[in-house]
Amino acid sequence: MNDVAQLFRQVRYNNKAFWRNPASAFFTFAFPIMFLVIFNGIFGQSQFFVPAIAAFSIITACYTNIAITVVFLREQGVLKRVRGTPISSVSYLVGRIIHSVLMAYLLVAIVSVFGAVFYKVDLPTHTMVPFLVTIAVAGASFCSMGLAMTALVPNEDAAPPIVNALIIPLAFVSDIFVPTDQIPGWLEKVADFFPLKHIAVAMGTAFNPPPGSSGWEPGHLLIVVIWGVAALLLSIKFFRWEPRR
Amino acid sequence: MTEIAIDVRGLRKSYGTNEAVRGIDLEVARGECFALLGPNGAGKTTTVEILEGHRARTGGEVSVLGFDPGKGSRAFKERIGIVLQETGVERFLTVTETIELFRGFYPHPRPLDEVIEVVGLQEKRDSPVRKLSGGQHRRLDVAIGLAGDPDLLFLDEPTTGFDPGARRSAWKMIENLKSLGKTVFLTTHYMDEAQRLADRVAIIAEGLIVTEGTPETLISRDSATTNISFTVADPTSLPDRLGARAVVNEHRVTLESEAPVDDLFDLTSWAKQAGVEVSDLQVTRRTLEDIYLELTQQKDAGSE
């Protein structure tokens, strides 16, 4: 079987396993919608919140999902078992990443359609290419950050708190849960350092291009990609295939 | 094609200053079932994981099916099957899906139905993995190890934690594997398991092979091959010829015997003459377990 066919096969099995775990599937999909309803209920800026929560759902589907699932698979010995088979470890992980990015697309679609139906937001019909490319670039980068995170998580019980402890606070200061004009300057500077805000801005521009904009945010995307590449290098160095003894 | 499946010379492995494996030699022929026996922490798992390619060695020569497992080549992994201790699978896939997933990793997998039949999971083929019992899960582990139709199968403590019934049926399953002509490398700390399944056994203690051979030769190499035990009211009254060798535990006497016919004659004629009642008389062949305990305890005593 060639490598591409093998990859598709992996994605198919990942997909099966994903949907059969009701808790995981439910929370992956329910969380973004819940946040959208709550924050939009508080602040009432749906045209801002739909792309912001769409950005957040990319992070959930890619970073959070990869970090927690891969730690679980590592601690259960699944990764070690796979490593004893002829399939290349890289192809196994790439299969997971592709599945997560596909889930990110599905989540963004759900959030966008939810916004269009219930909040009457305008969908980015004229900037569809930057919108879709931004999702892919952000998805791959955040998957890579998720993989890097697994090296910091000692075991599967610690995975959800550690993984979320970094993301949820950042989401508050990164133009995701709270519009930026409500945030003090020093916090904004903190947020500028991390990738969340940049993906939120890129998604915002692609979703609501200001007059004259093409919908692209190359500068912000570049910062996300730099984070992704740095995370990838750290993963190559520190990724573990077995539980620590 | 070489007739030797596994050839190990002077294998060493250190973790920091701790030497887990201290220079061992092993040779396993094709089609053989070889058991590596030893107490926990003796270096069994380290050794088997080096042979599987999971761990790098510190020193020595290792050839498995003509490959150096340390290089981790794809061609090598296509020809071995590994059943590790305590490894998971996706809990939400079914038995069939899990085996299919792994079959897809290999160029010439074994037919699905055959794999399921060898491990005896026909009844559970459509059950999700998370609903399997411990014993069924272990069978699935073996099924995954067989999925690629390997020439060599590693079984690391395949029946640890099984109830006696499950162990018997696991043994049947491993005997099925032998009849398929597979080379099987088994590690275990159950002596009866090695005695029943293995063509050849090596005993490892503190990182060294202390003895090696067929279960039969290991038992008979030792000159005292029979245990005689019985209960008498006063063990001190035994005739000297027997009493000097007796191991006494209250009223229970155990003798290691090189000449059981003579010893039994001495014992029974003494009992008849003196009018002593000898009860619960047992004459048993020494088992691999006796040899094992002796060797691993000597090892312990020697290191102190």
HADDOCK unambig.tbl for C-alpha pairs under 7 A between the chains (distance, minus, plus):
assign (segid A and resid 17 and name CA) (segid B and resid 90 and name CA) 6.92 0.50 0.50
assign (segid A and resid 17 and name CA) (segid B and resid 92 and name CA) 5.29 0.50 0.50
assign (segid A and resid 17 and name CA) (segid B and resid 93 and name CA) 5.82 0.50 0.50
assign (segid A and resid 20 and name CA) (segid B and resid 92 and name CA) 5.82 0.50 0.50
assign (segid A and resid 21 and name CA) (segid B and resid 92 and name CA) 6.44 0.50 0.50
assign (segid A and resid 76 and name CA) (segid B and resid 87 and name CA) 5.92 0.50 0.50
assign (segid A and resid 76 and name CA) (segid B and resid 88 and name CA) 4.84 0.50 0.50
assign (segid A and resid 77 and name CA) (segid B and resid 87 and name CA) 4.32 0.50 0.50
assign (segid A and resid 77 and name CA) (segid B and resid 88 and name CA) 5.13 0.50 0.50
assign (segid A and resid 78 and name CA) (segid B and resid 87 and name CA) 6.08 0.50 0.50
assign (segid A and resid 78 and name CA) (segid B and resid 88 and name CA) 5.03 0.50 0.50
assign (segid A and resid 78 and name CA) (segid B and resid 89 and name CA) 5.37 0.50 0.50
assign (segid A and resid 81 and name CA) (segid B and resid 87 and name CA) 6.72 0.50 0.50
assign (segid A and resid 84 and name CA) (segid B and resid 77 and name CA) 6.51 0.50 0.50
assign (segid A and resid 84 and name CA) (segid B and resid 82 and name CA) 6.80 0.50 0.50
assign (segid A and resid 85 and name CA) (segid B and resid 77 and name CA) 5.47 0.50 0.50
assign (segid A and resid 85 and name CA) (segid B and resid 78 and name CA) 6.78 0.50 0.50
assign (segid A and resid 85 and name CA) (segid B and resid 105 and name CA) 6.86 0.50 0.50
assign (segid A and resid 86 and name CA) (segid B and resid 74 and name CA) 4.97 0.50 0.50
assign (segid A and resid 86 and name CA) (segid B and resid 77 and name CA) 4.98 0.50 0.50
assign (segid A and resid 86 and name CA) (segid B and resid 78 and name CA) 5.40 0.50 0.50
assign (segid A and resid 86 and name CA) (segid B and resid 105 and name CA) 6.10 0.50 0.50
assign (segid A and resid 86 and name CA) (segid B and resid 106 and name CA) 6.53 0.50 0.50
assign (segid A and resid 87 and name CA) (segid B and resid 105 and name CA) 5.52 0.50 0.50
